[in-house]
């Protein structure tokens, strides 16, 4: 069919207008989808310098900030709940960068298809409904937050525990369980071995990898909550900087405890809401590592990354592993 020039012009004008409205949907209080399950742009507000607490308001799924030292200081919205209302990505917990320009947020998409070993591609990009970790960065030029799902980098068949911390304003740490795409759900506790990962970002670049794996990570252990002493001002680490994390190792541990049981001796019933039977597992221990001989330079454990195209697509974005690292040394080990 031959299309007249005037009709093409009308179509072009319509498409341009539609695109403008689509981009302005964020300005109206919603979110713009750039790549499904991977990248969104949403309205919000910058993190106020008076905030010293960031939390998720479960009433509307927004991320808010407050001042714990001043009860009269009003709480304010940083991120609206549009990720949940518009695209079903519910926010669970958030952690603010010392630079106040980024958040690490845990999100899940409940309506995402569950893992099916016969068709693992279905539901892959939303990690089969499990918790994923996101990097949210504030863009002052547009007055919006750019949300990037980090599961693309560390692996789709995964589950982030949601806890995160910061080494410095552009380097965050978190723990996540990652399995090959063909591996089904866990069948026993010893397969539950999440490790520490890091995300490093600069302007237009995101790099994600295991953090100092030769020094800190152990595939025979479950590594849980991680907390860091951050550099509040500079994008670097420093001598004496410490990281603590909890860990349960399935080999070589002599002290055990009951998991998923209401009594310490295992004679009670299972804990409400937790599937599976009770199990005698090694206790969680607290580990502390300290950085030596570093000076004020980029942190050991740095990952390589590649620039994300301006259009938000994932072409050219790679996943990288880190090589040998140095600097982090075990400082203390004790019971949790």
N, C-alpha and C positions, 0 to 999 in steps of 0.2 A: 504494500500500500504506500502511495506517495504522500508524504506529509508536507503540508505547506509551511513556508518559512514563518508565517505569523503564528502558526500552531506550535512550531518548535520554540519560538520566542516565549509564547505563553507558558509552555511546559518548563522552559528554563527558568523563567521568573518564578513559577510555582515551586520548583525544586529549591531555588535559592532561598525563597521565603520560608519554605518548610525547614531547611537546614538552619536558618537563623532562629526560628522558633525552637528547634531542637536544642541548639546551643544555649538559648536563653532559658530553657527549662530549669537549668541549675539556678539561674538568677531568680527564678520564681519560687525557689525553695525545694527543688527536686534534684535528681541526679541525671547525668547524661551517660549513657552506656557507650564506651569506646570499643572495647572488646569484651564479649560476654564472659562472665566469670573471671575476668582477668584485670580489666582496667575500667574505672569509672571516674567521672568528675562531678563533684557535688558542692553545693553551697555550704557555707558555715562561717565561722568567725576565727580570727587568729587566737592563739593561746595568750591570754592576758598575763602580764608579768607578775600580777598579784596572786595568781593561782599557785597553790602548792599541793593541790589534790586534783587528780583527774579520775573520773568515774563514769560508769555507764548507768544511765537512768533506765531501769527496766520497764518503766511505765510507757515510754514512747521510743525506746531503743536509741536515744540520743547520747552523745558523749558530752559531759559537762565538766566545768572546772569550778573550783571553790578555794577559799582561803580558810584552812583549818584553824588558824590562829585568830581569826576575826569572824565571829559568828554573824556579825552585822553586814559583812561583805556579801553582796548578792552572788549566788551561783549563776553562771552563764553558759549558754549553749556553744560548744565548739563545733560539733558535728550534729546535724539533725538526724532523725531516724529514717531518712529517705532511702538509705541502702536497704533497709528491711521492707519498708512499705512499697518501694518501687521495684525492687529486684530480689526480694526474699533473702537477702544476706543480713542476718541478724548479728549484731555486735555483742560480744560477751564481756570483754575486758579490754582496757586500753592503758598504754604506758607512754608518757610524753618524753620527747628528747630534751636534754639539757639546753639545747639551742632554741627550744620552743617553736621549732619549725616543722616538726614531724611527730607522728604517733605510730607506735606498733600496736595493732589491734587484732584481736582474735575474733573471727567470724565463722558462722556456719550457715548452710543453706538446707533447712530441714526437708524441703521437697525435692532435693537432689536424689536421683536413683541410687539405691544401695549397690554395693559391689556385687557383681555377678561374674564368676570366673569364666563363664561361657561368652560373656560380652563385656570385658573390662573397659571398653571405650565408652560405654553408656554411663554417664555420671562422672567421668574421669576429671573433667575440668573443675568440678566443684567438690572433688575428693570424696565422692560418694556420701555426702552429707556429714562428713566429719569436720572437726574444727581445723581451720586454716589460718595462717598468719598473714597479715596485710601490712604494707608500709603506706601510710597516709602522709603526704607532704603538702604543706601550705604554699600556695603560689600567690604572692601579694599582687602581682600584676593583673591577675584575673579575679582575685578575691575568692578563690575556690580551693578546695582540697582535691588532690589527685590521689586516688586509691589504687594500689597495685597489689594483686594477689601473689604472694611469694611462693605459692605451691608450684607454680610453673618452673621455678628455679630449683627448689629442693626436691621436687617429685610429687606427682599427683596422688599416688597410692601411699598416703601419709596421714598423720594426725598430729597436729600441733597441740601441745599442752596448754598453750595460751599465755603462760608467764613469759615476760620479757624484761630486759634491762638494757642499760646503755653504758658503753665504754667511754664514749664522748659524743658530741652533738650529731655526728653523722655515722655512727657505728653502733648497732644494736646487737644484742645476743638473745637467743631463745632456744628452747628445746623442742625437738620434733622427732616423731617416729616415722621413718621412711622405709618402704619396702619396694622391691621390684614390682612392676605393674602386673605380673602374672601370679604374684603371691596373694592368696586369699587372706581373710581376717585371721587374727591371732588365735591359736588353739590352746596355748598355755602361757603362764606368766614369764617363762624364760625367753619367749619371743618378744616380750615387751621391753625393747632396748633403745628408747629414744636417746639422742645425743645432742650436744650443743652445736648450734649453727650460728653464723653471724650474717648480718646484712650491712653492707657498706654502700653508701650512696653519695654521689656528688651531683652536680648539675647535669641532669639528663642521663645519669648512669646508675645502675643498680647491680651489685655483685653479691651473691649468696653462696655460701659453702660451709662445710663443717669447720668449726673453729679450732685451730691448733690441734688437729686430730692426733698427731704423734705424741703430744704431751698430755692431753686432757681426755680424749674420748676412748671408750672401751666397749667393744661390741658385746661383751659378756655382761654388761651392766645396764640397768635402767638409770638414766641421768634425769633428775627431776628439776625442780625450781632452781634457777640460776640468778644470782644478784651480783652486780658489779659496783665498785667504787668509781664513779665517773669523773672524767675531766670535764669540768663545767664550762670551760672557756674555749679550749683549743681542740682541733680535730686530731688528737694524738694521745698516745698513752704515756705513762710516766713511771719512773722507778718507784717501787713500793706500792703500786696499784694492785689491788686485790680483787679476786673473784671468788665467790663461794657458790657451792652447788650441793645438792643432796644426791646420793647415789645408792642404789641397791645392786650388789653384784651377786651373780648366781653361781660363781665358782670361788672357792677359797674363803668363804665367809662362815664363821663358826657360830655366830649369834643369829637366831632366827626369830621371826614373829609371825603371827597369824594375820593373813590378809582376808578381807571380806568376812569377818566374824565379829560378833558383838562382844566377845569375851577374849581376853588376852591368852587364855589357855586353849582356845579353840573349841570349847564345849558349848558355846552359845549358838544362836541362829545366825544366818547370814545378814549382812547389813542391808537395810531397806534400799531398794532402787538400784542395786548393783547386781548385774547378772553373773551367772557362773557360781561354782561352788567355792567353799573356803579353801585356802592353801597356806601351807607353812612356807614362808619365803624369808630371805635374809632381811635384816633390818635396814632401814635407811640410815646412812651415815652422812655427816656434813664434812665436806672437803673445802679447804681454802688454799688457793694458789696465789703467789705473789710474783710480780714482774721485777726482774733484776737486770742490770746492765743495759737498760733500754734508752735512758736519757729521755728526751722529749721528741720522739719520732713516731712514725706510723706504727700501729700496734702489730706485734707478731701475730701471725695467723691470718694475715690479710688475704683476701680472695681476689682473683682477677675477674673482671666483668667486661661487658661491652655496652655501648650506648644504645638506649632505647630510641627508636625512631620517633620523630615529632608527632607522627600520626597515631602513635600508641600501639602500633602493630608489634608483633613479636619476631618479625623477620630479623635475622642477624643477632638475636639475643641468645647467648650460650649459657650452659651450665658448666661450672669449672670446679675442679678439686684443688685444694691447696697442697703444696709440697711440704718439705721438712720445715718446721718452725722451731724457734728457740726463744728463750726468755721467761716462759711461765714455769715456775717451780712450786712443788707442793710445800705448803707452809705448815698446815696443821690438819689433823684428821681426828674426828671424834664421833660420838653418837648423836643422832638427831632425836 
